[in-house]
Every structure is written in C-alpha cells, then in structure tokens.
Amino acid sequence: MDLGVAFARTSVVATGGPVSTLRPQLALVLAVLACALLPSTTWADIGVESVRPAVGDPGELVDLRVACGGCPRGGLRLPVSLVPAAQAPRPQRCRENALCAPTMREAPRELPFRFIGLTNANSRLRFAIPDLNPGRYAFVIYCGPCWRGPAGSLITDTGDPNAVLRIQPDGNPETGGESGSVSIWWVLAGAVVLVVALAGVIRWRS
C-alpha cells in the first residue's frame, strides 16, 4: 500500500489507524512526520495558472505560469511539454474511488509531445510557440516527487480553457491562413475588373 496516497486521500497515518482514535498530540506529531517523510501525491495541487497569450502563431512568445499549492517558491523544477489536447494523458482510476495521474520514467520529449522547457514551481516560463500543426494543445507538467518510485506524474488539464494553448496557422494571428487566401482572391478579382474597365475606356476613346 502506498502510504503517501493513503495519507493524502483518506487521512490515515502510517500506523494504519484513523486519526480520530489517537490522542490529539500524537496525531499531530504523526501527521507532521508523514508529511515530511512521505512523498506528496496530491498532484492536483500543481497546474497551469495562466497562459498569455492563449492563442498565437508559431514563433510567438508565450508566458506560462505554473502554480503549486504546497511547493516552496523556486524549490521544485518542473519540465513542461506540449501535446495535442486530444492526445493528452488522462487521469486513471487507482485504488478505491481515487484518480491518479499517469506516470512516466522521465519527462516526455518524443512525439506526440514537444518539450518546451523547465520552470520552477510558482514561477513563469517564457517560450516560443514551436512549429506545430494548428489546433488546441495541452501543457503536460512532469512532477518527479509526486509519485513514489522511479517514475513521475504527468499533470495536465484539458477541461480548463485557460490552461490550453491554441496554435493558429502561421501568417495570420487573428483568423488564420484561410482568411489570407480569401483576401488574395479578392485582390485578384479587383485587378481583373480594373483591367476590363481600362480596356473598355480605351476602346471607347478610339
């Protein structure tokens, strides 16, 4: 049994007994020891706080802020990757009535993931949007200490619209390349009309 998970999710101390059956002083001491000695598995406390801008073209600079409720400022290094939202890792059922983040032995860097950099907990990561296909992308935060063992947790949230990045076609930050193509056709059509009109004027004068 993973005691860290048990403590975090069911309030059971390392002895396996409910906190309410122990004397208050002993319960407090054991709780402090458990928090200090057992790796934290409350991965939900770590996540994307803001993405600015949340929509952009490849090459555009983005400021990503990652928040951690129980982390000392600057005390935890977190690798961050991008992945298409449809392919983002999902929480998995673990133990009884619990959800756990999926795990990997190291931060994901291979397709479909794209590594964008390292950030400290409760700080900002500035990166340039990589040259990826247009669409919605989720941020995947790798937290080594969040899982007991040689692996780390993959933390992501595709349900929060403020925690995803939308990459648009290169060349038009507002509406993408499709609008640019339409504009070109309008210019060509106008040029044709102008040529026809000039030819009519010249013929009329002659």
Protein Blocks (a to p, Z undefined) as FASTA:
>chain_A
ZZklmmmmnopafkopafklpcfklmmmmmmmmmmmpccfblmlgccfbdcdfbdcehia
cddddddfkbcehiaccddddddfklgccdddehjhiacddddfbdcfbdfbdcfbdcde
hiacddddddddedddddddddfklpgcjbdcddddfkbmklcccdddehiaknojmlmm
mmmmmmmmmmmmmmmmmmmmmmmmZZ
